[in-house]
Amino acid sequence: MKIAFLLHNAYGIGGTIRTTMNLATALADRHEVEIVSMMRHRETPRFALDPRVRLVPLVDTRPGSADAKDPLSFEPSRDFPAAEKRNHQYNRLIDTRAAEYLRGCDADVIIGTRPGVNVYIARFAPHRALRIAQEHLRYEAHSKKLRAELAPFYRTLDAVVTTTEADAAVYRKKMPMPGVRTLAIPNSVPRPDVAPSEGTEPVIAAAGRLVRGKRFDLLIDAFAEISAKFPAWRLRIYGGGAEKERLAERIERLGLSGSAELMGSRSPIEAEFAKASLVAVASDAESFGMTIVEAMRCGVPVVSTDCPLGPAEIIRDGVTGRLVPTGDKHALASALMELMGDAPARRAMGAAALESSRAYDPEPIARRYDQLFEELRASRFARTWERYRTAARARLRRLVRRFGFSPGRRAPAAGRKASA
């Protein structure tokens, strides 16, 4: 079987790129796999790609390239959703190359990895292939306008795959898609090339984009409450982003300059997590929770806000980590302090986290995709019939609303009042 993944930019850095490459590598044990990158801004990918996986860039955006000078690259996209936040990076040249690739694609399965790319698949991919949309963001993270744009295209696909069961339930409720399999399959995270943490270093680690939604300000405030009681402990925050300066000022203002640090970006992050005894997540929302799984793969328990949607599906509260109310710095501080002061409990929780994290090995995740492919092929006729039947019922309801009668009711006789 041949499988094609479509990525926004396989040459960049991000969780979607990493998880796509992880899944592609696992599937390459049994299938022919290629990754198609809508654009290419550098010579080689930042993440190492398994040599068995073919990488196909569609448009070279590097300065001086022929594509960068192509007149179509200066025309706005007509096919990429207008409300998608990456719309400004798309143009007619990408539209044209994506359509050409998909119309001639000989893959048995075509998988998109972001909303706009999923629309390309719905528009142009051959119907003989299984056409699957992955959603790496929450339904509620999309604007109402984008959801309205996506719905008619998603309803023509074979499946929509979210990263959490909670998000799949939201899609089933708020974007009903007859004939489209809507389900959750989590991201895979390979075993890191580092020894698990021993849980003895007085370090709390955190990682992610330094943006407001990740609430590193809340984490810093929580650490300020407990740092005087545990003066040997350090808070290390890894990542870059727009909030860096504001967070640095907060650290200084709270007198934490000697104990809380902004460490900059690290990739892979597991080497840093393995040096910590705790990992903290203070987010207001998480589409999945890659940081949580990466920490658990290093044998480190995670104290996380119980935010929608991912943490509660990953962490067993009190067993593999702790869940605290979202936005509650006192609860976050209390949970951290509890584990900071109890080394045996911390290490036991870390061992349980390491064992639990094996569920995210690439191989079992790849098997779940193999099962999905089989189910979609076997149910193709039934799903097509469900789609047509639902469309027919919708047309009938419109007729009833328009004319005020149903096929089972006699129409008024000519010349006689309908109420007679």
LINPE-V822665 format. One record per residue. N is the residue number from 1. RES is the residue in three letters. OMEGA is omega in whole degrees, -180 to 180 (999 if undefined). Layout:
BEGIN
n = (N,N)
res = (RES,RES)
omega = (OMEGA,OMEGA)
END
This chain:
BEGIN
n = (1,2,3,4,5,6,7,8,9,10,11,12,13,14,15,16,17,18,19,20,21,22,23,24,25,26,27,28,29,30,31,32,33,34,35,36,37,38,39,40,41,42,43,44,45,46,47,48,49,50,51,52,53,54,55,56,57,58,59,60,61,62,63,64,65,66,67,68,69,70,71,72,73,74,75,76,77,78,79,80,81,82,83,84,85,86,87,88,89,90,91,92,93,94,95,96,97,98,99,100,101,102,103,104,105,106,107,108,109,110,111,112,113,114,115,116,117,118,119,120,121,122,123,124,125,126,127,128,129,130,131,132,133,134,135,136,137,138,139,140,141,142,143,144,145,146,147,148,149,150,151,152,153,154,155,156,157,158,159,160,161,162,163,164,165,166,167,168,169,170,171,172,173,174,175,176,177,178,179,180,181,182,183,184,185,186,187,188,189,190,191,192,193,194,195,196,197,198,199,200,201,202,203,204,205,206,207,208,209,210,211,212,213,214,215,216,217,218,219,220,221,222,223,224,225,226,227,228,229,230,231,232,233,234,235,236,237,238,239,240,241,242,243,244,245,246,247,248,249,250,251,252,253,254,255,256,257,258,259,260,261,262,263,264,265,266,267,268,269,270,271,272,273,274,275,276,277,278,279,280,281,282,283,284,285,286,287,288,289,290,291,292,293,294,295,296,297,298,299,300,301,302,303,304,305,306,307,308,309,310,311,312,313,314,315,316,317,318,319,320,321,322,323,324,325,326,327,328,329,330,331,332,333,334,335,336,337,338,339,340,341,342,343,344,345,346,347,348,349,350,351,352,353,354,355,356,357,358,359,360,361,362,363,364,365,366,367,368,369,370,371,372,373,374,375,376,377,378,379,380,381,382,383,384,385,386,387,388,389,390,391,392,393,394,395,396,397,398,399,400,401,402,403,404,405,406,407,408,409,410,411,412,413,414,415,416,417,418,419,420)
res = (MET,LYS,ILE,ALA,PHE,LEU,LEU,HIS,ASN,ALA,TYR,GLY,ILE,GLY,GLY,THR,ILE,ARG,THR,THR,MET,ASN,LEU,ALA,THR,ALA,LEU,ALA,ASP,ARG,HIS,GLU,VAL,GLU,ILE,VAL,SER,MET,MET,ARG,HIS,ARG,GLU,THR,PRO,ARG,PHE,ALA,LEU,ASP,PRO,ARG,VAL,ARG,LEU,VAL,PRO,LEU,VAL,ASP,THR,ARG,PRO,GLY,SER,ALA,ASP,ALA,LYS,ASP,PRO,LEU,SER,PHE,GLU,PRO,SER,ARG,ASP,PHE,PRO,ALA,ALA,GLU,LYS,ARG,ASN,HIS,GLN,TYR,ASN,ARG,LEU,ILE,ASP,THR,ARG,ALA,ALA,GLU,TYR,LEU,ARG,GLY,CYS,ASP,ALA,ASP,VAL,ILE,ILE,GLY,THR,ARG,PRO,GLY,VAL,ASN,VAL,TYR,ILE,ALA,ARG,PHE,ALA,PRO,HIS,ARG,ALA,LEU,ARG,ILE,ALA,GLN,GLU,HIS,LEU,ARG,TYR,GLU,ALA,HIS,SER,LYS,LYS,LEU,ARG,ALA,GLU,LEU,ALA,PRO,PHE,TYR,ARG,THR,LEU,ASP,ALA,VAL,VAL,THR,THR,THR,GLU,ALA,ASP,ALA,ALA,VAL,TYR,ARG,LYS,LYS,MET,PRO,MET,PRO,GLY,VAL,ARG,THR,LEU,ALA,ILE,PRO,ASN,SER,VAL,PRO,ARG,PRO,ASP,VAL,ALA,PRO,SER,GLU,GLY,THR,GLU,PRO,VAL,ILE,ALA,ALA,ALA,GLY,ARG,LEU,VAL,ARG,GLY,LYS,ARG,PHE,ASP,LEU,LEU,ILE,ASP,ALA,PHE,ALA,GLU,ILE,SER,ALA,LYS,PHE,PRO,ALA,TRP,ARG,LEU,ARG,ILE,TYR,GLY,GLY,GLY,ALA,GLU,LYS,GLU,ARG,LEU,ALA,GLU,ARG,ILE,GLU,ARG,LEU,GLY,LEU,SER,GLY,SER,ALA,GLU,LEU,MET,GLY,SER,ARG,SER,PRO,ILE,GLU,ALA,GLU,PHE,ALA,LYS,ALA,SER,LEU,VAL,ALA,VAL,ALA,SER,ASP,ALA,GLU,SER,PHE,GLY,MET,THR,ILE,VAL,GLU,ALA,MET,ARG,CYS,GLY,VAL,PRO,VAL,VAL,SER,THR,ASP,CYS,PRO,LEU,GLY,PRO,ALA,GLU,ILE,ILE,ARG,ASP,GLY,VAL,THR,GLY,ARG,LEU,VAL,PRO,THR,GLY,ASP,LYS,HIS,ALA,LEU,ALA,SER,ALA,LEU,MET,GLU,LEU,MET,GLY,ASP,ALA,PRO,ALA,ARG,ARG,ALA,MET,GLY,ALA,ALA,ALA,LEU,GLU,SER,SER,ARG,ALA,TYR,ASP,PRO,GLU,PRO,ILE,ALA,ARG,ARG,TYR,ASP,GLN,LEU,PHE,GLU,GLU,LEU,ARG,ALA,SER,ARG,PHE,ALA,ARG,THR,TRP,GLU,ARG,TYR,ARG,THR,ALA,ALA,ARG,ALA,ARG,LEU,ARG,ARG,LEU,VAL,ARG,ARG,PHE,GLY,PHE,SER,PRO,GLY,ARG,ARG,ALA,PRO,ALA,ALA,GLY,ARG,LYS,ALA,SER,ALA)
omega = (177,-178,178,174,175,180,174,179,-178,-177,-178,178,178,-177,-179,179,-179,-177,177,179,177,-178,179,179,-180,180,-179,175,-175,-172,168,-173,172,176,-180,-180,-179,-179,-178,-177,179,-174,-176,177,178,177,178,-178,178,-178,178,-178,-180,178,-176,174,-178,-178,179,-177,-180,179,178,180,178,-180,-179,180,-177,-179,-180,-179,179,177,180,178,174,-173,-180,-176,-178,-176,177,-172,178,-175,-177,179,-177,-177,-178,179,178,175,-175,-179,179,179,179,180,-174,180,179,-175,179,180,176,-180,178,-173,175,-172,171,-172,-178,178,176,176,174,-179,180,-179,-163,-175,-180,-177,178,178,170,-175,-170,175,169,175,-180,173,178,174,-176,177,177,177,178,180,180,179,178,178,-175,-169,-177,179,180,-179,177,-176,178,-178,169,-176,175,-179,179,177,-179,-179,176,179,178,179,-179,-178,-170,176,-178,-176,-179,179,179,178,179,-173,179,169,-176,174,176,178,-178,175,-176,179,177,176,179,177,175,177,-177,-178,-179,-176,169,179,174,-177,178,176,-179,179,-173,-176,179,173,173,175,178,179,179,178,179,179,179,180,-171,-174,-179,179,-180,-172,180,-175,-180,174,179,-178,-177,178,177,179,-172,-176,-174,-177,-180,179,178,178,-180,178,-179,-178,-179,178,-177,-174,-180,-174,177,-175,169,-168,-174,-177,174,176,1,-175,-173,-180,179,178,-179,178,-176,175,177,170,-178,175,-176,-172,170,180,175,176,178,-177,-179,-179,-179,-179,179,178,-180,178,176,180,-179,177,-178,170,-174,168,179,-175,174,8,-166,-169,-177,177,-178,-174,169,-173,-180,-179,-180,-180,180,174,-179,-179,180,176,-177,-176,-179,178,178,179,-178,-180,177,-177,179,-178,176,-176,-177,-176,179,179,180,-179,178,179,177,178,178,178,180,179,-178,-175,180,176,-179,173,180,-174,178,176,178,178,178,176,176,178,178,180,-180,180,-178,177,-177,-175,-173,-179,-178,-180,177,178,178,-180,-180,-179,179,179,179,179,179,178,179,179,178,178,180,180,-176,-173,175,175,-180,-179,-178,-177,-179,175,178,178,-180,176,-180,-179,-179,-177,-177,999)
END
